[in-house]
């Protein structure tokens, strides 16, 4: 008798987040995928004032925001939002 061992493949996808803020001194990508840790995903600023960060995420639905200096900001390019416990909204991304 043979036993089949199935390996579940976890699909991961690279996602590029972008945020335009020419005057910001620092921007971080913060969300449920990094336990809302503002130090884990600092973004990099290009010459045109656009900040970006590429992260590899497992399939799933995640909430996120940008932290520019000390201001929590939504992604103006993503209209998918959900209310949070602070009375504001977080953006949602669905990774398939």
C-alpha positions in Angstrom: 0.0 0.0 0.0 1.3 3.4 -0.9 0.6 6.6 0.9 0.2 9.8 -1.0 1.6 12.8 0.7 0.1 16.0 -0.7 2.0 19.2 -0.4 -0.2 22.3 -0.2 1.3 25.0 -2.3 0.9 28.4 -0.7 0.6 31.0 -3.5 2.4 34.2 -2.9 2.3 37.3 -4.9 4.5 40.4 -5.2 2.5 43.6 -4.6 3.8 47.1 -5.3 2.3 49.8 -3.1 2.8 53.4 -4.2 2.0 56.7 -2.4 2.5 60.2 -3.7 3.7 62.6 -1.0 6.6 64.9 -2.2 6.8 66.8 1.1 6.9 63.8 3.4 10.2 63.0 5.1 9.3 59.3 5.7 6.5 57.0 4.7 5.8 53.5 6.0 3.5 50.8 4.7 1.5 49.5 7.7 -1.2 46.8 7.7 -2.5 43.5 8.9 0.2 41.7 6.9 2.9 43.1 9.2 0.9 43.4 12.5 0.6 47.2 12.0 4.3 47.5 12.7 5.3 51.0 11.4 9.0 50.0 11.3 8.8 46.9 9.3 8.1 48.2 5.7 9.6 51.7 5.2 8.9 53.0 1.7 11.5 54.4 -0.7 11.0 57.8 -2.3 11.8 58.3 -6.0 12.8 61.6 -7.6 9.2 62.5 -8.4 7.9 62.4 -4.8 6.3 59.0 -5.1 7.1 56.5 -2.4 7.0 52.7 -3.1 7.4 49.4 -1.4 7.2 45.9 -2.8 6.0 43.1 -0.5 5.3 39.5 -1.1 2.0 38.4 0.4 0.2 35.1 0.8 -3.3 34.8 -0.7 -5.8 36.5 1.5 -7.5 39.8 2.3 -5.5 42.5 4.1 -6.1 45.9 5.6 -3.5 48.7 5.3 -2.7 52.4 5.5 0.3 54.6 4.9 2.0 56.4 7.8 3.6 59.6 6.5 5.4 61.2 9.4 2.9 60.8 12.2 -0.2 61.0 9.9 -2.2 57.8 9.1 -3.4 58.1 5.5 -5.5 56.1 3.2 -4.4 55.0 -0.3 -6.1 57.5 -2.7 -5.7 55.0 -5.5 -7.7 52.2 -3.8 -11.4 52.9 -3.1 -11.8 49.5 -1.3 -12.1 50.4 2.4 -13.5 49.1 5.7 -14.2 50.9 8.9 -11.7 50.4 11.7 -11.9 50.6 15.5 -10.6 54.1 15.6 -13.6 55.6 13.6 -11.6 56.0 10.4 -11.2 53.7 7.4 -8.5 51.3 6.3 -7.8 50.2 2.7 -8.3 46.6 1.7 -6.3 44.5 -0.7 -7.4 41.1 -1.9 -4.4 38.9 -3.0 -5.4 36.0 -5.2 
